Each structure stands twice: as structure tokens, then as C-alpha cells.
Amino acid sequence: MKFERSIKKEYRQSVEDAFDAIIANGNDFHREMMGEILESEMLIRVGPVSEVKASGITGVINPVMTNVRMVTERMNLRDALGEIYIAIAEETIDTGGQRGCEGTFVHEGRHAYDFARTIESLSNADVNPLRVFNPTLYELEWEAHRTAGDYMLAIDKQEYLDEGVQLMILCNAEDGRCEVSDDGITRRLNESYGLDLQGNPGALASQMMGLIV
């Protein structure tokens, strides 16, 4: 993982602390996902929300060059992660604190991981066409929300659980414990993103990244 040079020292430290916390407190998949990102050349950006346009966003650094690499190279997951950036808003860190930073990187980290899986599979599609991975926006957001919910449960602190329930990612089970809410995530994707599995699943990952398939 690498940082854009313009990032302030305190923001860089917050990001590094968030990754350390996710690896220390997350489940096996969280550790695998973050480990792959840390060992890759994925780019981290930090900017004002007026530029990022969200608490965090994931994309391809240079779609033209990524398309060239896809047709000239066979990329593995870490190669593909090097094509991707995650940008986090300064305000997410300033107002959300470490919990906001962790939550953003769990969610956007899952997007980065799935984008990389897409690039990897497409770069090898000529020899392995049946294993192409190219999910819809609905599928990407579903997995990112579930990954975030699993992290909240792994942390098991009231402030994380309360946020999960508020966001409809978690719900209270009959035994009083929190659990990931499939119904809540479905509702959130429809109400907040306008997505529906059948009627409007959204664009494919390749289209979102500007890749030529």
C-alpha cells in the first residue's frame, strides 16, 4: 500500500491505525483482505468531502493503463490491487474519528478487493473464461455491507453495534445479541442506493472501472 504524497501526517497515521485495528480485531477474511492490500501497491488518497463526494470512494487510478495491462499481462490479485485507489474524506476522519476511519476502510477495502478480483479474472479470461468475476453494483454493495457488519460484530463495542443497527446493517436477534441483517441490508440498498437485485442491480464492476471487456 502506498500513500499519495500530499497526505498530512495526522491523516496518514489515522489510516495506518485503522488498518492495524482491522487486522487486530477483524475476522479471518478481514485480515486476509487487509493483508493483500498492505502487500500491494494500492494507492490511498485523502481529500475534502467536496472532492471525494462521499465518506470514501474506490476507483481505478488510470483506466487506460489498466486496460493496456489487462490485454498484455496476466495479473494476479496484488498486481490488480496496484491499479486501484481508495480515497477517504478528511471529514470522515475529523468527525467520525477512528471508528469512522475503520468503517470506511472495511467497506471500501471490500470494494477494492472485489475490483481487483475483477481485473485479475479479466486479465486471465482468455485462458480461464469460466472464472470471470464481474459483479453488479448491487452485489458489490451487498458484500461490502456484510463485511462491514461482520467487522462491527467482531469489534463488539456498543458504539459500533449501535451504528450498525442505525444503518440497518445489524439487527437485534431474539436472544438479545446483534447479528447481520440481510433484510436490513436489502432495504438499505434499495432506499439509499436505489438498487434492487431483480429490477435494478446497477452497473457491472468493469463498467464502473472504465474497463473494456
ABEGO torsion letter per residue (X at the ends): XBBBAABBAAAAAAAAAAAAAAAAABBAAAAAAAAAAAABABBBBBBBAAAAGBABBBBBABAAAAAAAAAABBBBAAAAAAABBBBBBAAAAAAAEAAAAAAAAAAAAAAAAAAAAAAAAAAAAAABAAABBBBBAAAAAAAAAAAAAAAAAAAGBAAAAAAAAAAGABBBBAAGBBBBBAAAAAAAAAAAAGBBAAABAEBBAAAAAGBBX
